[in-house]
């Protein structure tokens, strides 16, 4: 069985390489979504066949096979990210504007409850399977909140000692988070809720995105200076760096094809091939659209989904806001669907 699984993974990887050589990832569909709020990180529930898009004070829900909207989850002020836990029949939304987590039923989209976090502006949200805990990483207070996913109770708080970005779980008792102002990855014991080692990233500066290969213990960290760092999730060893595009904001890893993705706000997705756990190369730079900075991956079809909207002219830069953005142009919010 193990030999068959290895062969199957090799065939899928070879298929991905051939498909990319023949034209690679390309636009399949654009889906318009009502509403003119800002957006953040989407996620795909592969088993449930749904895409969840954080969209201002609500989360839009789309059927990933038909590309049709099937509903929404309201009252999620400043929604940042979503985690789906099929084994518990629950979904979780981090609400940065309400300092809370919404718990909902993925089948009915009905709200089950709301949990106040022990911090300010929860953003990244990660499910850790061994402990059955949800972790939110709170940008306004530089800490993380651990929540029992079964009953919604807060079980602890972890001081991060730095400004958080994205996070991941190895499903073996650790969660990891980027500390963007320290240029390190912080390892956390998900059972004891103790902050552990801090792993430096070498030439990779301003770590923002994170994806994980749980099987091989590899972390993929996208950084602000157009590099992705690959780390050993067991000991923090920096294995290599790979070039990516400008404005990284999300990373994904496909264990079947061995592809790593970086969505970049400049209007590209960098596609990286995992040739072995310690060897990586850029296969393709996919042109998307400027502003398509976040992304979700469907592990069944290997499609990627990128929300974005068109922006008007940016106001002049100030000391308080050195990188201002223009306002969203009404009626332009949409999801781009790319596949091979």
C-alpha positions in Angstrom: 0.0 0.0 0.0 2.8 2.4 0.9 4.5 1.6 -2.4 1.3 2.3 -4.3 0.8 5.6 -2.5 4.3 6.7 -3.4 3.8 5.7 -7.0 0.5 7.5 -7.1 2.1 10.7 -5.7 4.9 10.4 -8.3 2.4 10.1 -11.2 0.5 13.1 -10.0 3.6 15.1 -9.7 4.7 14.1 -13.2 1.2 15.0 -14.5 1.5 18.4 -12.9 4.9 19.0 -14.5 3.6 18.0 -18.0 0.4 20.1 -17.5 2.5 23.1 -16.6 4.8 22.5 -19.5 1.8 22.4 -21.8 0.5 25.8 -20.6 0.2 25.5 -16.9 -2.3 27.2 -14.7 -4.8 29.4 -16.6 -8.0 31.3 -15.9 -11.0 29.1 -15.9 -13.8 31.3 -14.6 -14.6 34.6 -12.9 -17.4 34.7 -10.4 -18.9 38.1 -9.4 -19.9 38.5 -5.7 -22.1 41.3 -4.4 -20.8 43.8 -1.9 -18.1 46.4 -1.8 -16.3 45.6 1.5 -12.7 44.7 1.8 -11.6 41.0 1.8 -9.1 38.8 3.3 -8.1 35.1 3.4 -10.4 32.5 1.8 -10.3 28.8 2.4 -11.7 25.7 0.6 -13.5 22.9 2.4 -12.4 20.1 0.0 -14.7 17.5 1.5 -17.7 19.8 1.7 -17.0 21.3 -1.8 -17.3 24.9 -0.6 -15.2 28.0 -0.8 -15.4 30.5 2.1 -14.3 34.1 1.4 -13.8 36.5 4.2 -15.5 39.7 3.0 -15.8 42.6 5.4 -18.6 41.8 7.9 -19.7 38.6 6.3 -18.3 35.4 4.8 -19.4 34.5 1.3 -19.9 30.8 0.5 -19.5 29.3 -3.0 -19.9 25.9 -4.5 -16.4 25.1 -5.8 -17.7 22.8 -8.6 -20.4 25.0 -10.1 -18.9 28.4 -9.2 -22.3 29.5 -7.8 -22.9 31.3 -4.5 -24.8 29.1 -2.0 -25.1 31.5 1.0 -23.3 33.7 3.4 -22.5 34.0 7.1 -23.4 37.4 8.6 -22.3 39.4 11.6 -18.6 38.6 11.2 -17.2 42.1 11.7 -13.7 42.4 10.1 -13.6 38.8 9.1 -10.0 37.7 8.5 -9.9 33.9 8.0 -11.9 30.7 8.2 -11.0 27.2 9.5 -13.2 24.2 8.7 -13.2 21.1 11.0 -15.1 18.3 9.3 -14.6 15.8 12.1 -16.5 18.1 14.5 -19.0 19.4 11.9 -17.9 23.0 12.7 -16.4 26.0 11.1 -14.7 29.0 12.7 -14.3 32.6 11.6 -11.9 35.1 13.1 -13.6 38.5 13.5 -10.9 41.2 13.8 -13.5 44.0 14.3 -15.3 42.2 17.1 -12.3 40.5 18.8 -14.2 37.2 18.5 -14.5 33.9 16.8 -17.8 32.9 15.1 -18.6 29.1 15.3 -21.0 27.9 12.6 -22.4 24.7 11.0 -20.8 24.2 7.6 -23.8 22.3 6.3 -26.5 24.8 7.2 -24.3 27.9 7.6 -26.2 28.7 10.8 -24.3 30.3 13.6 -23.7 28.1 16.6 -22.0 30.7 18.9 -19.5 33.4 19.3 -16.3 33.3 21.5 -14.5 36.4 22.7 -10.7 36.0 22.3 -8.1 37.0 24.9 -6.7 39.7 22.6 -7.3 42.3 19.9 -7.8 41.8 16.2 -7.7 38.0 15.7 -6.5 37.2 12.2 -4.9 33.9 11.2 -6.9 30.9 12.6 -5.6 27.4 12.7 -7.1 24.0 13.8 -4.7 21.7 15.6 -6.1 18.1 15.3 -4.2 16.4 18.1 -5.5 18.8 20.7 -8.9 19.6 19.1 -8.0 23.3 19.6 -8.5 26.3 17.4 -5.7 28.9 17.6 -6.3 32.6 16.7 -3.3 34.9 16.3 -4.2 38.4 17.5 -2.4 41.3 15.8 -3.4 44.1 18.1 -2.1 42.4 21.2 0.7 40.2 20.0 -0.7 37.0 21.5 -2.6 33.9 20.5 -5.8 32.5 22.0 -6.4 28.7 22.2 -10.1 27.6 22.0 -11.5 24.1 22.6 -13.1 23.4 19.2 -15.6 21.0 20.8 -17.3 23.3 23.2 -16.0 26.8 22.3 -14.3 27.5 25.6 -11.0 29.5 25.8 -8.3 27.3 27.3 -5.3 29.6 27.3 -3.3 32.5 25.9 0.2 32.5 24.5 2.4 35.6 24.4 4.1 35.8 21.0 6.7 38.5 21.7 6.2 39.9 18.2 3.8 40.9 15.5 2.1 37.9 14.0 1.4 37.0 10.4 0.1 33.6 9.1 0.3 30.3 10.9 0.1 26.5 10.5 -0.1 23.2 12.4 2.0 20.1 11.9 -0.8 17.9 13.4 1.9 16.5 15.7 1.6 18.8 18.6 3.0 22.1 17.3 1.7 25.2 15.7 3.9 27.8 14.0 3.5 31.5 13.4 5.5 34.1 11.5 6.7 37.0 13.6 7.1 39.6 10.8 8.8 42.3 12.9 11.4 39.8 14.2 12.1 37.9 11.0 11.6 34.5 12.7 9.2 31.6 12.8 7.9 30.9 16.4 7.2 27.2 17.4 4.5 26.7 19.9 3.6 23.6 21.9 -0.1 23.1 21.2 -0.6 20.9 24.3 1.2 23.0 26.9 0.5 26.3 25.2 4.1 27.3 25.7 6.1 29.4 23.2 9.1 27.5 22.1 12.0 28.1 19.8 12.4 31.0 17.4 13.8 30.1 14.0 15.7 32.8 12.0 15.0 33.0 8.2 18.3 34.1 6.9 18.0 36.4 3.8 14.2 36.0 3.9 12.8 39.3 5.4 9.3 40.3 6.7 7.8 36.7 6.8 4.1 36.9 6.0 2.7 33.7 4.5 2.9 30.1 5.7 1.9 26.7 4.3 3.0 23.3 5.5 3.9 19.8 4.2 2.8 17.8 7.2 4.1 14.5 5.9 7.6 15.6 5.2 7.8 18.3 7.9 8.4 21.3 5.7 7.3 24.9 6.3 6.9 27.3 3.3 7.3 30.9 4.4 6.7 33.8 1.9 8.7 36.9 2.7 8.4 40.6 1.8 11.6 40.7 -0.2 10.4 38.3 -2.9 11.7 35.1 -1.4 10.1 32.0 0.0 12.0 30.2 2.7 11.6 26.5 3.2 12.3 25.3 6.8 12.5 21.9 8.4 9.5 21.9 10.8 11.2 19.5 13.2 14.2 21.6 14.0 13.9 24.9 12.2 16.7 24.2 9.7 16.7 26.6 6.8 16.8 24.4 3.8 16.7 26.8 0.9 15.0 29.9 -0.5 13.1 30.3 -3.8 12.2 33.5 -5.6 8.5 34.6 -5.6 6.6 37.7 -6.7 6.0 41.0 -5.0 3.3 41.4 -2.4 3.1 37.9 -1.0 -0.1 37.4 1.1 -0.9 33.7 1.1 0.8 30.3 0.4 -0.7 26.9 -0.2 0.8 23.4 -0.5 -0.7 20.5 -2.6 0.6 17.2 -1.2 -0.6 15.2 -4.2 1.1 17.2 -6.9 4.0 18.5 -4.8 3.3 22.1 -5.8 3.7 25.1 -3.6 1.8 28.3 -4.4 2.4 31.9 -3.5 -0.2 34.5 -4.4 1.3 37.9 -4.9 -0.5 41.3 -4.8 1.4 42.4 -7.9 -0.9 40.1 -9.9 0.9 36.8 -10.1 1.0 33.4 -8.5 4.4 31.7 -8.2 4.2 27.9 -8.7 7.0 26.0 -7.1 7.7 22.3 -7.6 8.8 20.1 -4.6 11.3 17.8 -6.3 12.2 16.3 -3.0 11.7 17.5 0.6 15.0 19.4 0.3 14.9 20.5 -3.4 12.6 23.1 -4.9 12.4 25.0 -8.2 10.1 27.6 -9.7 7.9 26.0 -12.4 5.7 28.9 -13.5 4.7 32.4 -12.7 1.0 32.7 -13.4 -0.4 36.1 -14.4 -3.6 36.9 -12.4 -4.7 40.5 -11.8 -3.2 43.2 -9.6 -4.7 43.0 -6.1 -5.3 39.2 -6.2 -3.2 38.8 -3.1 -5.0 36.0 -1.2 -5.8 32.5 -2.4 -7.4 29.1 -1.5 -6.6 25.7 -2.9 -9.0 22.8 -3.7 -7.1 19.6 -2.9 -9.5 17.5 -5.1 -9.4 19.4 -8.4 -6.1 21.3 -7.7 -7.8 24.6 -8.6 -6.9 27.8 -6.9 -9.3 30.6 -6.0 -8.3 34.3 -5.7 -10.7 37.0 -4.5 -10.1 40.6 -5.5 -11.8 43.9 -6.4 -10.7 46.9 -8.5 -9.5 50.0 -6.6 -9.7 53.6 -7.4 -6.7 56.0 -7.2 -4.7 55.8 -4.0 -4.6 59.0 -1.8 -1.2 60.6 -1.0 1.1 58.7 1.3 1.5 60.0 4.8 3.7 59.1 7.8 0.8 57.3 9.4 -0.1 55.5 6.1 3.0 55.2 3.9 1.3 52.7 1.5 -2.3 53.9 1.1 -4.8 52.0 -1.0 -7.6 53.4 -3.1 -11.3 52.7 -2.4 -13.0 49.7 -3.8 -14.9 50.4 -7.0 -18.5 49.3 -6.4 -19.6 46.2 -8.2 -16.1 44.8 -9.0 -15.6 42.2 -6.2 -15.1 38.8 -7.8 -13.3 35.4 -7.5 -10.8 34.3 -10.1 -10.6 30.5 -10.6 -7.4 29.0 -12.1 -6.6 25.4 -13.0 -4.5 23.3 -15.2 
